[in-house]
């Protein structure tokens, strides 16, 4: 598993190989992932970039069966690693990716999530090098997945990933709420004080928040051994003859909710011209705010990942 995690962290994106635990192979543009009686799911383009050179990329994306997905591993807060991997978050992202791949025959997103959660929890228990002493040490990840259901697109999301679906009728956006990001910005502004240093006070703040993950009265998130596989928000989007879906981690969707570089239709249009263009604007905005005053945040740049897929109707 450690080799697969390291390779996945270095790759820009991936789709699954057939063997369980095998290293995913790079995804080619316009790869056909699934075909039903009414529609075909293609991948168009994918991009994934670490927030800081030399650090593991803890995002991931992929597709298999009727599903495509995006995963955002949360930055680790433990003093010492739980797993033999580039980072605990990178390990979790790769483990979720492989579990989604292995169980892509699941009939519904809820079924896929339940199976993947059991598989990742078992792998975590088997592969960890020590037991966690605190809840904040357990790796956690946000995700969003889409499923081609023939006459509609099923979307399941947990955390702060987002998707934009565009067809002839317009654009619809799911996930990635401004309210959550506004709370995070307010929190960062109150404690970061124009710096990106992880001081003891900043670390204590982040750990207190992470301790709410899957705790009574807290928030649900994919975290092995503590998540029950439930609580994902489910959306259904009517499937037009042709529709594009742009799946994004929050580092890429920051172009909308953090930096107001685009509205959702504008970001989709820019992404359809190439995923690198919006990312370049995101990084330029972050570089210009090197003193962390205009856009308060906990790190200068986050990992950013986007996956563009197309649902094509089958002609009768």
Rosetta silent file (secondary structure, phi, psi, omega in degrees, C-alpha in Angstrom):
SEQUENCE: XXXXXXXXXXXXXXXXXXXXXXXXXXXXXXXXXXXXXXXXXXXXXXXXXXXXXXXXXXXXXXXXXXXXXXXXXXXXXXXXXXXXXXXXXXXXXXXXXXXXXXXXXXXXXXXXXXXXXXXXXXXXXXXXXXXXXXXXXXXXXXXXXXXXXXXXXXXXXXXXXXXXXXXXXXXXXXXXXXXXXXXXXXXXXXXXXXXXXXXXXXXXXXXXXXXXXXXXXXXXXXXXXXXXXXXXXXXXXXXXXXXXXXXXXXXXXXXXXXXXXXXXXXXXXXXXXXXXXXXXXXXXXXXXXXXXXXXXXXXXXXXXXXXXXXXXXXXX
SCORE:     score description
SCORE:     0.000 S_00000001
   1 L     0.000  -37.071 -178.297    0.000    0.000    0.000 S_00000001
   2 H   -60.883  -40.356  178.928    2.839    2.422    0.778 S_00000001
   3 H   -64.624  -40.247  179.149    4.186    2.152   -2.779 S_00000001
   4 H   -65.562  -38.095  178.389    0.738    2.784   -4.218 S_00000001
   5 H   -64.459  -45.784 -178.086    0.291    5.824   -1.979 S_00000001
   6 H   -62.277  -43.738 -179.013    3.639    7.289   -2.988 S_00000001
   7 H   -68.058  -38.819  179.680    2.989    6.797   -6.677 S_00000001
   8 H   -67.000  -36.924  178.575   -0.523    8.182   -6.457 S_00000001
   9 H   -64.473  -30.442 -179.804    0.722   11.269   -4.639 S_00000001
  10 H   -82.674  -22.833 -176.772    3.164   11.872   -7.480 S_00000001
  11 L   -79.812  155.041  177.071    0.622   11.323  -10.236 S_00000001
  12 L   -79.347  -31.399  178.223   -1.656   14.067  -11.490 S_00000001
  13 L  -171.935  169.443 -176.396   -4.693   11.784  -11.627 S_00000001
  14 L  -157.738  154.592  163.815   -5.599    8.163  -12.089 S_00000001
  15 E  -120.027  161.221 -168.454   -8.144    5.594  -13.013 S_00000001
  16 L   -76.137  148.531  166.817   -8.075    2.138  -11.516 S_00000001
  17 L   -88.876  170.575 -173.248   -6.193   -0.898  -12.655 S_00000001
  18 L   -74.711  -35.941 -173.797   -7.871   -4.280  -12.466 S_00000001
  19 L   -76.684  138.872  177.780   -5.813   -5.799   -9.645 S_00000001
  20 L   -63.608  129.851  178.985   -6.777   -4.993   -6.062 S_00000001
  21 L    79.007   -2.554 -179.561   -4.162   -2.714   -4.547 S_00000001
  22 L   -73.795  156.038  179.180   -2.392   -2.273   -7.880 S_00000001
  23 L   -66.817  125.727  177.178   -1.041    1.103   -8.886 S_00000001
  24 L   -62.466  146.779  178.831   -3.677    3.025  -10.898 S_00000001
  25 E   -94.860  153.409 -179.715   -2.657    3.864  -14.436 S_00000001
  26 L   -58.187  146.029 -178.408   -2.868    7.401  -15.827 S_00000001
  27 L   -90.299  128.589  178.772   -6.229    8.357  -17.261 S_00000001
  28 L   -85.917  145.815  175.609   -6.275    9.282  -20.930 S_00000001
  29 L   -56.093  145.386  178.961   -8.433   12.159  -22.193 S_00000001
  30 L    56.308   35.176  172.647  -11.863   11.090  -23.450 S_00000001
  31 E   -72.627  131.809  174.905  -11.576    7.654  -21.843 S_00000001
  32 E   -82.373  119.969 -177.324  -14.918    5.816  -21.854 S_00000001
  33 E   -95.312  -43.920 -178.186  -15.553    4.675  -18.280 S_00000001
  34 E  -145.795  157.529  177.847  -19.071    3.241  -18.462 S_00000001
  35 E  -141.327  129.120  174.903  -21.834    2.596  -20.945 S_00000001
  36 L  -120.298 -174.730  178.793  -25.523    1.984  -20.236 S_00000001
  37 L   -67.276  -21.698 -173.375  -28.560    1.683  -22.464 S_00000001
  38 L  -117.213  -16.901 -176.066  -29.116    5.437  -22.264 S_00000001
  39 E  -155.921  164.522  177.411  -25.753    7.144  -21.683 S_00000001
  40 E  -129.117  134.438  177.561  -21.956    6.913  -21.791 S_00000001
  41 E  -101.830  120.762  176.944  -19.600    8.360  -19.171 S_00000001
  42 E  -114.839  149.785  164.621  -16.322    9.738  -20.526 S_00000001
  43 E   -94.685  137.574 -178.151  -13.388   11.370  -18.772 S_00000001
  44 E  -104.186  -51.148 -179.268  -12.245   14.535  -20.555 S_00000001
  45 E  -158.072  154.360  176.212   -9.378   15.936  -18.489 S_00000001
  46 E  -143.164  149.706 -179.367   -7.893   15.731  -15.003 S_00000001
  47 E  -149.854  137.341  176.467   -5.438   17.852  -13.064 S_00000001
  48 E  -147.456  128.241 -175.693   -4.009   17.566   -9.557 S_00000001
  49 E  -134.981  136.020  176.714   -1.344   19.785   -8.017 S_00000001
  50 L   -69.219  155.292  179.055    0.170   19.861   -4.525 S_00000001
  51 L   -72.492  -25.486 -177.520   -0.192   23.037   -2.522 S_00000001
  52 L  -143.337  129.623  178.672    3.534   23.213   -1.872 S_00000001
  53 L   -56.492  138.394  178.282    6.439   21.749   -3.859 S_00000001
  54 L    88.640   -8.652  177.043    8.071   18.852   -2.077 S_00000001
  55 L  -101.896  151.859  178.541    5.026   18.000    0.029 S_00000001
  56 L   -62.000  141.324  170.041    2.751   15.011   -0.656 S_00000001
  57 L   -83.253  116.941 -174.583   -0.324   15.697   -2.753 S_00000001
  58 L  -100.944   11.630  171.458   -3.145   14.466   -0.520 S_00000001
  59 E   -92.960  166.948  172.603   -5.877   14.843   -3.170 S_00000001
  60 E  -161.895  162.419  174.598   -6.972   12.188   -5.632 S_00000001
  61 E  -153.275  162.048 -179.710   -9.466   11.486   -8.377 S_00000001
  62 E  -178.098 -177.899 -179.830  -10.538    8.560  -10.500 S_00000001
  63 E  -159.035  146.159  176.040  -13.332    6.731  -12.254 S_00000001
  64 E  -165.638  150.114 -178.745  -14.571    3.177  -12.666 S_00000001
  65 L    57.293 -131.380  178.576  -17.836    1.525  -13.598 S_00000001
  66 L   -95.033   11.731 -172.442  -20.591    4.143  -13.607 S_00000001
  67 E  -114.184  150.541  163.687  -18.751    6.317  -11.066 S_00000001
  68 E  -135.637  150.824 -173.342  -16.260    9.181  -11.046 S_00000001
  69 E  -150.410  163.744  175.229  -14.917   10.737   -7.864 S_00000001
  70 E  -135.752  141.807 -176.068  -12.693   13.313   -6.210 S_00000001
  71 E  -134.078  138.507 -179.777  -11.042   12.911   -2.778 S_00000001
  72 E  -129.085  100.796  177.329   -9.446   15.511   -0.495 S_00000001
  73 E   -71.780  133.282 -179.275   -7.369   14.163    2.370 S_00000001
  74 L   -77.282  137.397 -179.837   -7.285   16.500    5.381 S_00000001
  75 L   -54.138  131.883 -176.710   -3.840   17.703    6.461 S_00000001
  76 L   -67.528  149.358 -178.263   -2.558   15.538    9.305 S_00000001
  77 L  -123.288    3.117 -178.599   -2.390   16.894   12.852 S_00000001
  78 L   -78.113  153.033  176.205   -0.621   14.067   14.682 S_00000001
  79 L   -73.577  -29.671 -179.938    2.846   14.507   16.165 S_00000001
  80 L  -137.033  147.274 -175.500    3.929   11.156   14.722 S_00000001
  81 L   -67.258  153.182  172.907    2.545    9.185   11.747 S_00000001
  82 L   -94.966  -16.707 -171.033    0.106    6.333   12.097 S_00000001
  83 L  -136.255  154.250  177.101    1.037    4.785    8.749 S_00000001
  84 L   -87.394   87.460 -174.518    4.090    4.006    6.629 S_00000001
  85 L  -159.633  167.342  176.241    3.310    6.432    3.816 S_00000001
  86 L   -54.112  -34.734  170.889    4.278    9.895    2.541 S_00000001
  87 L  -161.648  159.140  177.863    1.577   11.148    4.921 S_00000001
  88 H   -63.064  -37.831  179.306   -1.410    9.654    6.717 S_00000001
  89 H   -66.875  -39.176  177.314   -3.743   11.781    4.569 S_00000001
  90 H   -64.300  -39.024  176.506   -2.085   10.594    1.350 S_00000001
  91 H   -59.506  -46.359 -177.051   -2.479    7.003    2.547 S_00000001
  92 H   -64.975  -43.449  178.928   -6.194    7.547    3.198 S_00000001
  93 H   -57.971  -45.837  179.119   -6.807    9.188   -0.181 S_00000001
  94 H   -65.719  -38.727 -179.976   -5.149    6.268   -1.964 S_00000001
  95 H   -65.431  -41.765  177.341   -7.006    3.720    0.185 S_00000001
  96 H   -64.369  -43.990  178.424  -10.386    5.335   -0.573 S_00000001
  97 H   -56.020  -47.337 -179.603   -9.514    5.500   -4.268 S_00000001
  98 H   -66.568  -37.777  178.374   -8.668    1.807   -4.353 S_00000001
  99 H   -66.858  -41.767  175.395  -11.807    0.897   -2.388 S_00000001
 100 H   -59.445  -40.278  179.384  -14.014    2.914   -4.771 S_00000001
 101 H   -62.902  -48.580 -176.645  -12.283    1.080   -7.630 S_00000001
 102 H   -64.291  -29.826 -173.365  -12.771   -2.359   -6.125 S_00000001
 103 L  -113.681   25.756 -177.052  -16.457   -1.766   -5.381 S_00000001
 104 L   -71.153   -1.941  173.318  -17.479    0.232   -8.459 S_00000001
 105 L   -87.026    3.054 -179.834  -20.103   -2.405   -9.233 S_00000001
 106 L   -61.002  139.449 -173.417  -22.176   -1.113   -6.286 S_00000001
 107 L   -75.544  -18.751 -178.648  -25.752   -0.324   -7.408 S_00000001
 108 L  -143.047  158.583  174.236  -26.026    3.000   -5.534 S_00000001
 109 H   -57.937  -39.999  178.819  -23.677    5.607   -4.045 S_00000001
 110 H   -59.545  -41.355  179.383  -24.830    4.625   -0.542 S_00000001
 111 H   -66.844  -41.154  177.859  -23.887    1.010   -1.233 S_00000001
 112 H   -61.427  -44.262 -178.253  -20.493    2.032   -2.637 S_00000001
 113 H   -65.910  -40.094  178.831  -19.754    4.179    0.392 S_00000001
 114 H   -62.969  -44.232 -179.869  -20.751    1.455    2.844 S_00000001
 115 H   -67.551  -43.797 -179.354  -18.512   -1.101    1.112 S_00000001
 116 H   -64.181  -40.017 -179.761  -15.607    1.320    0.739 S_00000001
 117 H   -61.870  -43.486  178.452  -15.859    2.386    4.373 S_00000001
 118 H   -63.623  -42.288 -178.087  -15.626   -1.210    5.583 S_00000001
 119 H   -65.201  -44.017 -178.514  -12.672   -1.930    3.282 S_00000001
 120 H   -68.496  -39.593  178.358  -10.716    1.171    4.302 S_00000001
 121 H   -61.617  -41.868  179.096  -11.382    0.597    8.015 S_00000001
 122 H   -65.963  -40.976 -179.849  -10.069   -2.968    7.738 S_00000001
 123 H   -66.419  -40.391  179.100   -6.994   -1.829    5.808 S_00000001
 124 H   -61.901  -44.968  179.626   -6.302    0.935    8.343 S_00000001
 125 H   -62.997  -34.614 -177.605   -6.484   -1.513   11.258 S_00000001
 126 H   -80.011  -32.678 -169.547   -4.135   -3.902    9.457 S_00000001
 127 H  -103.405  -13.276 -177.950   -1.574   -1.394    8.167 S_00000001
 128 L   -66.442  148.563 -177.946   -1.238    1.229   10.877 S_00000001
 129 L   -96.141   -9.234  171.438    2.065    1.204   12.736 S_00000001
 130 L  -157.902  160.009  177.577    0.543    2.438   15.987 S_00000001
 131 L   -82.438  142.791  176.229   -2.918    2.993   17.409 S_00000001
 132 L   -66.573  141.625  177.725   -4.240    6.568   17.490 S_00000001
 133 L   -97.837  -20.592 -178.375   -4.263    8.143   20.948 S_00000001
 134 L  -137.760  151.307 -179.706   -6.565   11.041   20.027 S_00000001
 135 H   -59.318  -36.349 -176.532   -9.424   11.444   17.578 S_00000001
 136 H   -66.200  -16.482  179.078   -7.614   14.275   15.776 S_00000001
 137 H   -76.869  -22.725 -174.651   -4.834   11.846   14.791 S_00000001
 138 L   -70.476  125.985 -179.501   -7.142    9.667   12.674 S_00000001
 139 L   -62.230  146.357 -177.195   -6.797   10.559    8.976 S_00000001
 140 L  -138.612  156.310 -178.581   -9.919   12.047    7.415 S_00000001
 141 E  -150.732  142.041  167.799  -11.009   12.952    3.900 S_00000001
 142 E   -88.014  158.388  178.123  -13.743   14.803    2.066 S_00000001
 143 E  -154.565  161.047  168.008  -15.091   13.319   -1.150 S_00000001
 144 E  -145.809  133.145  176.152  -17.592   13.798   -3.934 S_00000001
 145 E  -132.175  151.484  176.436  -18.669   11.142   -6.389 S_00000001
 146 E  -121.901  148.437  179.009  -21.037   11.083   -9.339 S_00000001
 147 E  -131.092  131.961  174.226  -22.855    8.084  -10.801 S_00000001
 148 E   -78.418  108.985 -178.423  -24.348    7.703  -14.250 S_00000001
 149 L  -105.208   18.433  176.684  -27.836    6.364  -13.497 S_00000001
 150 L    88.694  -66.523 -179.873  -29.101    6.448  -17.059 S_00000001
 151 L  -106.131   -3.744  174.211  -31.778    9.141  -16.753 S_00000001
 152 E  -155.368  162.957  176.495  -30.126   11.217  -14.021 S_00000001
 153 E   -99.307  124.060  173.813  -26.784   11.875  -12.376 S_00000001
 154 E   -92.750  134.300 -178.304  -26.511   10.803   -8.746 S_00000001
 155 E  -125.296  129.878  174.769  -24.134   12.891   -6.637 S_00000001
 156 E  -125.217  131.742 -177.648  -22.897   11.986   -3.155 S_00000001
 157 E  -146.402  148.136  178.597  -20.678   14.358   -1.184 S_00000001
 158 E  -147.351  125.229 -174.994  -19.302   14.755    2.302 S_00000001
 159 L   103.364 -141.916 -172.891  -17.043   17.606    3.339 S_00000001
 160 L  -122.761   21.013  170.696  -16.233   20.559    1.100 S_00000001
 161 L   -73.453  163.343 -175.606  -15.664   19.121   -2.373 S_00000001
 162 E  -145.075  160.878  170.398  -17.926   20.461   -5.127 S_00000001
 163 E  -140.175  149.481  171.307  -19.192   19.772   -8.616 S_00000001
 164 E  -117.874  127.531  177.061  -20.680   21.897  -11.372 S_00000001
 165 E  -109.881  125.931 -177.689  -22.971   20.172  -13.874 S_00000001
 166 E  -123.983  132.785  174.115  -23.505   21.987  -17.169 S_00000001
 167 E  -145.279 -167.721 -175.482  -25.891   21.127  -19.980 S_00000001
 168 L   -64.266  -19.499 -178.822  -28.041   22.933  -22.533 S_00000001
 169 L   -88.717  -10.957 -179.468  -30.336   24.214  -19.776 S_00000001
 170 E   133.265 -157.716 -177.190  -27.547   25.903  -17.783 S_00000001
 171 E  -118.972  142.532  171.949  -25.298   25.139  -14.785 S_00000001
 172 E  -129.163  141.643 -177.716  -26.071   23.634  -11.392 S_00000001
 173 E  -117.623  137.898  179.225  -23.626   23.516   -8.502 S_00000001
 174 E  -130.280  136.965  179.042  -23.589   20.933   -5.698 S_00000001
 175 E    79.724 -175.850  175.610  -21.465   20.973   -2.531 S_00000001
 176 L    60.441   54.805 -172.349  -18.766   23.463   -1.583 S_00000001
 177 L   -71.997  142.113  175.641  -20.885   25.830    0.516 S_00000001
 178 H   -65.801  -32.157 -176.790  -19.832   29.434    1.055 S_00000001
 179 H   -60.952  -45.809  179.601  -21.056   29.289    4.661 S_00000001
 180 H   -63.994  -41.407  179.791  -18.491   26.691    5.669 S_00000001
 181 H   -67.535  -37.123  178.257  -15.673   28.491    3.918 S_00000001
 182 H   -62.622  -40.567  177.355  -16.698   31.802    5.521 S_00000001
 183 H   -62.935  -41.222  179.488  -16.491   30.202    8.970 S_00000001
 184 H   -65.287  -40.849  178.254  -13.039   28.839    8.153 S_00000001
 185 H   -63.930  -41.927  178.411  -11.856   32.249    6.923 S_00000001
 186 H   -62.228  -41.954  178.012  -13.162   33.927   10.072 S_00000001
 187 H   -63.077  -45.445  179.878  -11.384   31.343   12.204 S_00000001
 188 H   -62.741  -41.920 -179.373   -8.143   31.782   10.251 S_00000001
 189 H   -62.030  -32.770 -176.159   -8.334   35.569   10.496 S_00000001
 190 H   -78.002  -16.280 -172.425   -8.710   35.353   14.271 S_00000001
 191 H  -128.998  -22.083 -176.346   -5.659   33.171   14.828 S_00000001
 192 H   -82.504  -31.362  172.868   -3.229   33.327   11.865 S_00000001
 193 L    53.777   49.156  175.092   -2.484   37.081   12.199 S_00000001
 194 L    72.810   22.389 -178.897   -0.997   37.534    8.739 S_00000001
 195 L  -134.092  166.242  171.794    1.172   34.423    8.884 S_00000001
 196 L  -114.695   12.819 -178.247    1.070   30.813    7.704 S_00000001
 197 L   -71.752  135.242  175.675    3.048   29.490   10.685 S_00000001
 198 L   -88.865   83.784 -179.953    1.506   26.545   12.512 S_00000001
 199 L   -74.897  167.508  175.163    2.044   27.849   16.019 S_00000001
 200 H   -55.601  -36.443  179.336    1.024   25.853   19.115 S_00000001
 201 H   -68.370  -39.880  178.126   -2.148   27.972   19.299 S_00000001
 202 H   -65.056  -45.370 -179.850   -2.987   27.265   15.641 S_00000001
 203 H   -61.614  -42.223  178.499   -2.359   23.544   16.089 S_00000001
 204 H   -62.849  -38.246  178.225   -4.557   23.441   19.190 S_00000001
 205 H   -63.756  -46.527 -179.234   -7.320   25.222   17.267 S_00000001
 206 H   -65.991  -39.006 -179.947   -7.136   22.772   14.371 S_00000001
 207 H   -67.346  -37.887  178.477   -7.051   19.767   16.674 S_00000001
 208 H   -62.382  -39.519  177.606  -10.103   20.971   18.584 S_00000001
 209 H   -67.889  -44.622 -178.307  -12.025   21.196   15.313 S_00000001
 210 H   -66.245  -27.037  177.672  -10.821   17.787   14.074 S_00000001
 211 L   -64.268  -14.735  177.598  -11.866   16.201   17.366 S_00000001
 212 L   -84.041   -7.249 -178.041  -15.462   16.846   16.272 S_00000001
 213 E   -64.633  118.040  178.065  -15.077   14.493   13.304 S_00000001
 214 L    59.640   19.201  175.728  -17.681   11.713   13.669 S_00000001
 215 L   -91.422  157.132  175.565  -18.094   12.617   17.354 S_00000001
 216 L   -54.566  127.481 -178.063  -21.536   13.020   18.959 S_00000001
 217 L    78.343    1.052 -179.586  -22.800   16.455   17.960 S_00000001
 218 L   -95.411 -146.189 -177.407  -19.904   16.836   15.503 S_00000001
 219 E  -123.915  145.251  178.031  -19.680   16.429   11.751 S_00000001
 220 L   -80.544  142.739  177.339  -19.504   13.291    9.576 S_00000001
 221 L  -157.958  154.001  178.798  -16.399   12.709    7.463 S_00000001
 222 E   -71.276  106.165  178.509  -14.671    9.687    5.897 S_00000001
 223 L  -143.565  121.521 -171.646  -12.314    8.589    8.677 S_00000001
 224 L   -62.982  131.291  176.523  -11.453    4.898    9.168 S_00000001
 225 L    87.816  -14.583  179.108  -12.879    3.272   12.266 S_00000001
 226 L  -118.827  -24.374  178.009  -15.001    6.258   13.312 S_00000001
 227 L   -84.353  140.508  179.947  -17.277    6.934   10.321 S_00000001
 228 L   -93.560    7.431  179.121  -20.382    4.748   10.018 S_00000001
 229 L    80.852    6.474 -176.180  -20.587    5.111    6.234 S_00000001
 230 L  -118.746  171.422  174.232  -23.681    7.291    6.482 S_00000001
 231 L    96.640   -4.881  177.422  -24.526   10.978    6.281 S_00000001
 232 L   -64.471  140.804  176.629  -23.365   11.755    2.754 S_00000001
 233 E   -80.254  128.787 -176.588  -25.520   14.361    1.060 S_00000001
 234 E  -109.846  130.785  177.186  -27.260   12.890   -1.993 S_00000001
 235 E  -126.917  153.066  176.581  -28.343   14.985   -4.983 S_00000001
 236 E  -129.648  125.808 -178.822  -29.984   13.987   -8.260 S_00000001
 237 E  -115.726  123.684  178.997  -29.519   15.985  -11.441 S_00000001
 238 E   -57.212  135.517 -175.635  -31.700   15.224  -14.502 S_00000001
 239 L   -91.124  114.246  175.005  -29.507   13.910  -17.290 S_00000001
 240 L   -78.314  171.754  179.262  -29.735   15.905  -20.524 S_00000001
 241 L   -52.788  -36.525  173.965  -28.607   14.388  -23.851 S_00000001
 242 E  -140.712  132.860  178.243  -25.114   15.724  -23.094 S_00000001
 243 E  -144.509  140.752  172.952  -23.841   17.070  -19.786 S_00000001
 244 E  -104.958  142.718  174.418  -20.406   17.917  -18.414 S_00000001
 245 E  -126.399  128.596  177.559  -19.553   17.593  -14.717 S_00000001
 246 E  -106.604  110.620  179.273  -16.544   19.306  -13.150 S_00000001
 247 E   -95.879  134.715 -173.005  -15.545   17.605   -9.877 S_00000001
 248 E  -142.382  141.401  163.694  -13.267   19.659   -7.602 S_00000001
 249 L   -78.247  168.287 -175.504  -11.552   19.596   -4.254 S_00000001
 250 H   -65.534  -23.634  177.785  -11.823   22.812   -2.255 S_00000001
 251 H   -65.402  -28.787  176.884   -8.361   23.887   -3.363 S_00000001
 252 H   -89.869  -40.622 -179.885   -9.662   24.200   -6.934 S_00000001
 253 H   -70.785   -7.959  172.487  -13.162   25.402   -6.063 S_00000001
 254 H   -55.876  -24.113  176.807  -11.454   28.206   -4.116 S_00000001
 255 H   -57.115  -27.595  178.992  -11.621   30.017   -7.459 S_00000001
 256 H   -99.455  -58.015 -167.659  -15.342   30.516   -6.674 S_00000001
 257 H   -82.959  -24.787 -178.424  -15.896   30.429   -2.921 S_00000001
 258 L  -100.442  -46.259 -168.724  -12.643   31.931   -1.614 S_00000001
 259 L  -108.866   -7.329  178.087  -11.252   34.250   -4.264 S_00000001
 260 L    52.999   38.115  176.011  -14.326   35.137   -6.390 S_00000001
 261 L   -76.169  -27.796 -178.955  -12.323   34.693   -9.593 S_00000001
 262 L  -144.756  158.666  159.309  -15.333   33.071  -11.281 S_00000001
 263 L   -92.842  170.235 -176.225  -18.964   32.281  -10.684 S_00000001
 264 H   -55.127  -45.690  177.733  -19.859   28.598  -11.249 S_00000001
 265 H   -61.901  -37.707  179.638  -20.819   29.002  -14.947 S_00000001
 266 H   -66.558  -39.100  177.996  -17.660   31.022  -15.555 S_00000001
 267 H   -66.325  -41.628  177.775  -15.461   28.422  -13.884 S_00000001
 268 H   -60.683  -44.671 -179.852  -17.059   25.642  -15.923 S_00000001
 269 H   -61.568  -43.538  178.891  -16.487   27.578  -19.151 S_00000001
 270 H   -65.333  -40.783 -179.740  -12.854   28.230  -18.241 S_00000001
 271 H   -65.264  -36.013  178.500  -12.321   24.593  -17.221 S_00000001
 272 H   -65.392  -21.501  174.838  -13.747   23.355  -20.522 S_00000001
 273 L   -87.189   -5.576  179.651  -10.962   25.346  -22.205 S_00000001
 274 L   139.335  126.753 -174.639   -8.387   23.607  -20.013 S_00000001
 275 H   -68.446  -22.227 -177.225   -8.144   22.871  -16.296 S_00000001
 276 H   -69.742  -28.497 -176.883   -4.723   24.516  -15.967 S_00000001
 277 H   -61.514  -54.679  176.439   -6.064   28.014  -16.663 S_00000001
 278 H   -59.779  -37.435  179.746   -8.171   28.409  -13.502 S_00000001
 279 H   -62.837  -40.533  178.487   -5.444   26.784  -11.404 S_00000001
 280 H   -60.599  -39.124  178.464   -2.911   29.338  -12.641 S_00000001
 281 H   -68.419  -37.561  176.324   -5.258   32.145  -11.569 S_00000001
 282 H   -60.486  -50.231 -177.415   -5.746   30.516   -8.148 S_00000001
 283 H   -65.175  -36.145  177.452   -1.998   30.243   -7.563 S_00000001
 284 H   -65.039  -39.832  178.453   -1.404   33.815   -8.741 S_00000001
 285 H   -64.076  -42.393 -179.843   -4.035   35.081   -6.304 S_00000001
 286 H   -67.786  -38.976  178.084   -2.454   33.143   -3.435 S_00000001
 287 H   -64.288  -38.682  179.809    1.034   34.364   -4.319 S_00000001
 288 H   -68.142  -22.212  178.832   -0.211   37.962   -4.358 S_00000001
 289 L  -106.595   48.971 -176.320   -1.617   37.471   -0.842 S_00000001
 290 L   -66.860  -18.727  178.467    1.623   36.175    0.625 S_00000001
 291 L   -92.706    5.439  171.849    1.009   38.096    3.855 S_00000001
 292 L    57.656   43.144 -179.709   -2.305   36.240    4.418 S_00000001
 293 L  -113.740  -35.244 -178.417   -4.367   39.386    4.953 S_00000001
 294 L   -77.356  -41.211 -178.858   -6.754   39.645    2.010 S_00000001
 295 L  -125.806   82.759 -176.420   -7.876   36.000    2.058 S_00000001
 296 L   -57.838  131.938 -177.946   -7.241   34.588    5.559 S_00000001
 297 L  -157.235  168.873 -174.639   -6.405   30.885    5.416 S_00000001
 298 L   -89.367  -14.765  174.603   -4.359   28.259    7.260 S_00000001
 299 L  -148.860  153.833 -172.903   -1.823   27.639    4.477 S_00000001
 300 L   -61.123  -45.387 -179.943   -0.739   29.682    1.500 S_00000001
 301 L  -138.698  139.827  177.664   -1.905   27.135   -1.068 S_00000001
 302 L   -98.683  157.842  167.737   -3.946   23.958   -0.772 S_00000001
 303 L   -54.862  143.464 -177.636   -3.715   20.863   -2.927 S_00000001
 304 E  -135.381  126.381 -176.557   -6.011   21.452   -5.906 S_00000001
 305 E  -137.602  139.028  176.520   -7.643   18.755   -8.029 S_00000001
 306 E  -140.382  142.844  177.941  -10.242   18.822  -10.786 S_00000001
 307 E  -133.108  122.523 -179.917  -11.764   16.080  -12.917 S_00000001
 308 E  -106.648  122.471  179.258  -13.907   16.888  -15.951 S_00000001
 309 E  -125.312  160.677  179.646  -16.269   14.162  -17.179 S_00000001
 310 E  -130.105  135.304  173.325  -18.988   14.031  -19.818 S_00000001
 311 E  -104.505  115.862 -179.550  -22.273   12.159  -19.878 S_00000001
 312 E  -109.869  128.658  174.997  -23.359   11.491  -23.468 S_00000001
 313 E   -69.505  145.670  178.252  -26.814   10.227  -24.339 S_00000001
 314 L   -90.312  127.290 -179.865  -26.998    7.150  -26.536 S_00000001
 315 L   -71.561  135.559  179.713  -28.910    7.702  -29.746 S_00000001
 316 L   -71.041    0.000    0.000  -31.820    5.311  -30.255 S_00000001
